[in-house]
Amino acid sequence: MMDRVMIDCRKYPSDNNCQVTIAGTHDEVLEIAAWHDVTAHGHVDGPELRAMIEKDIVAA
C-alpha cells in the first residue's frame, strides 16, 4: 500500500482565498500541486517551486 499524503492551500494567504486540498501519493500530490500553483496562483514551475511544495507535503 502506498502512503497517502496531502497539501492544503488554506495554510497560505492568497488573493483568491484558495480552499484547495490535494491528496494522493507523493508523486501525484507534487505534480498536481505544481500545476495548481502555476494555473491558480501564477507561480512559475521549476526546482524552487517544487522544493517549496515538498516541504509542505504532510501525511494524510
C-alpha positions as CSV (number, residue, x, y, z in Angstrom):
1,M,0.0,0.0,0.0
2,M,1.3,3.5,-0.9
3,D,1.3,6.2,1.7
4,R,-1.3,8.9,1.3
5,V,-0.1,12.5,1.6
6,M,-1.7,15.9,1.2
7,I,-1.1,19.6,0.8
8,D,-3.6,22.3,1.8
9,C,-3.7,25.7,0.2
10,R,-5.7,27.1,3.1
11,K,-2.4,27.3,5.1
12,Y,-1.2,30.1,2.9
13,P,-2.7,33.5,2.3
14,S,-3.7,34.2,-1.3
15,D,-5.6,36.8,-3.2
16,N,-8.3,34.4,-4.2
17,N,-8.7,32.8,-0.6
18,C,-7.9,29.4,-2.1
19,Q,-9.6,26.5,-0.4
20,V,-8.0,23.6,-2.4
21,T,-6.7,20.5,-0.6
22,I,-4.8,17.9,-2.7
23,A,-4.3,14.3,-1.5
24,G,-2.9,11.2,-3.0
25,T,0.5,9.5,-3.4
26,H,3.6,11.7,-3.0
27,D,4.2,11.9,-6.8
28,E,0.6,12.7,-7.5
29,V,0.4,15.5,-5.0
30,L,3.7,17.0,-6.1
31,E,2.6,17.1,-9.8
32,I,-0.9,18.4,-9.1
33,A,0.2,20.9,-6.6
34,A,2.8,22.3,-9.0
35,W,0.1,22.5,-11.8
36,H,-2.3,24.2,-9.3
37,D,0.3,26.7,-8.1
38,V,1.0,27.7,-11.7
39,T,-2.5,27.9,-13.0
40,A,-4.3,29.3,-9.9
41,H,-1.6,31.4,-8.3
42,G,0.7,32.5,-11.1
43,H,3.8,30.8,-9.9
44,V,6.5,29.5,-12.3
45,D,7.1,25.8,-12.3
46,G,10.7,24.8,-11.5
47,P,13.0,23.5,-8.9
48,E,12.3,26.3,-6.4
49,L,8.6,25.8,-6.5
50,R,8.8,22.0,-6.2
51,A,11.2,22.3,-3.3
52,M,8.7,24.6,-1.6
53,I,5.9,22.1,-2.3
54,E,8.0,19.2,-1.0
55,K,8.4,21.0,2.4
56,D,4.6,21.4,2.7
57,I,3.5,17.9,1.9
58,V,2.3,16.0,5.0
59,A,0.9,12.6,5.8
60,A,-2.8,12.3,5.3
